[in-house]
Amino acid sequence: MAKDSKVVLEAKGITKKFPGVLANDNINFDLREGEIHALLGENGAGKSTLMNILYGLYHPESGEVIVDGNQMQLNSSRDAIHHGIGMVHQHFMLIPVFTVTENIMLGAETDHRAVPNEIPLVKLDRKEVAQKVSDLSHQYGLDVDPEAIVGDLPVGIQQRVEIVKALYRKANILILDEPTAVLTPQEAEDLFRIMHDLTAKGVSIIFITHKLKEVLAVADRITVMRAGRVVGTTTPKESNEQKLASMMVGREVILTVQKKPAEPAEEILRVEDLRVRDVRGLEAVRGVSFSVYAGEVLGIAGVQGNGQTELAEALTGLRHIESGHFTLAGNDLTNKAPRLVTETGLAHIPEDRQRHGLVLSYTITDNMVLCDYYRPPFGKRGVIQQKELDANARKLIKEYDVRTPSPFVAAGKLSGGNQQKVIVARELSRPVKLVIASQPTRGLDVGSIEYIHKEIVAMRDRGVAVLLVSAELDEILSLSDRIAVMYRGEIVDTVNVKETTREQLGLRMAGVHEPA
């Protein structure tokens, strides 16, 4: 991208308020033709609010949006699409049971009628749309099958479908909101290649993320927001991870995990010959055995889809165990109800925060006590003690820096990162023997990641056993004391973290064993 490239999208003096929150405070931002402009900031910094304004979903109190030099009134996403703006949301807007073609043509249907202007009979031309999808897929290197059922596709391919959907609507400006939050490292690399292919063909991209390495690797420019304001714009050449982290948080951030050597004690979790099937009835966990000890972190490393999800769900009572068994502190909990597993001393940070971690329509206050609401001090003689619930929520909101105007806001109204903080606060603030943490920092900013990593290490140092499942190899290497590698449903190796490298782990995750 040339420095003198024309500005295709500009936000001038954007201010947006919600009850009790100044989300955007006089924001100025611009996007040039053929560039990747990264928008970086903590959860609650105002990034998504600004993008929702640019996409016509929110209306600012003041300020203006300029597209190709013309001031625009964007009253809806349809207006934004009409002006060539497309948005790929963090949680995809796709219908799982429909094909790729059917999802893409929704809201942009073409039809052929026997008689022009005749209303009653409309035939949707799937064949025409499928051909256009195929053409766009080849043109931009997206490799999407128009006839595939969306629900059968991996997450990374579903994201490509969203991009094709925007391009089908003739978008030349793409807003990607946390696009790598649910991707494996390999899928993220594919996405970056696609982004560069798009910009080479003149598409301009706004890239919203928390991940500093990604920003430095793919962005042309980087704008940092903090507390609703722009605090600076820089380039990868002029910056580094430490500088960007400090700009985001407003203080020095420790990017490396500080921990002393583990002092493992008694066995807390024992898993023996566990076999578990996935939703399709196929064997996803195949004869897995391992132990986790008090005072250690055992990391489960593996490419997404190799049985880690099913393993974590089986150990937390969310999935049926076909055969084998596991014990927690000596108690056999095989196929026991989640409440009994929790009461025995398990804390669970689930991979899918919205399905398994929260009741989205409940308040933050109520979500903070989902594991304990019926026990003192929150419940006495069958009666909820509301004052105790409120005091607990205010305490945890402050300790875990949950960005919300009130404890009584519904959890579904929070950003993805703040939803994750609510779960982490609830689970790690309880007295437990074992923590199963699946993707604990997915979608979080550097300040929150720093805090949660400290909390996990603190739990370990207090003698709690930790089973960490993460797609982030850096996170596995930083937090784990031992690492078990899963491949095709089996644990193919268990190593001490000090005795392996990132490259060696990567090979084992791919099913390759180094020659002796």
Secondary structure, DSSP 8 states (H G I E B T S, - for coil): --TT--EEEEEEEEEEEETTEEEEEEEEEEEETT-EEEEEE-TTSSHHHHHHHHTTSS--SEEEEEETTEEE---SHHHHHHTTEEEE-SS----TTSBHHHHHHTTS--EE-SSTT--S--EE-HHHHHHHHHHHHHHTT----TTSBGGGS-HHHHHHHHHHHHHHTT-SEEEEESTTTT--HHHHHHHHHHHHHHHHTT-EEEEEES-HHHHHHH-SEEEEEETTEEEEEE-GGG--HHHHHHHHHSS----S---------SEEEEEEEEEEE-TTS-EEEEEEEEEEETT-EEEEE--TTSSHHHHHHHHTTSS-EEEEEEEETTEE-TT--HHHHHHTTEEEE-SSIIIII--TTSBHHHHTTTTTTTSTTTEETTEE-HHHHHHHHHHHHHHTT---S-TTSBGGGS-HHHHHHHHHHHHHTS--SEEEEESTTTT--HHHHHHHHHHHHHHHHTT-EEEEE-S-HHHHHHH-SEEEEEETTEEEEEEEGGG--HHHHHHHHTT-----
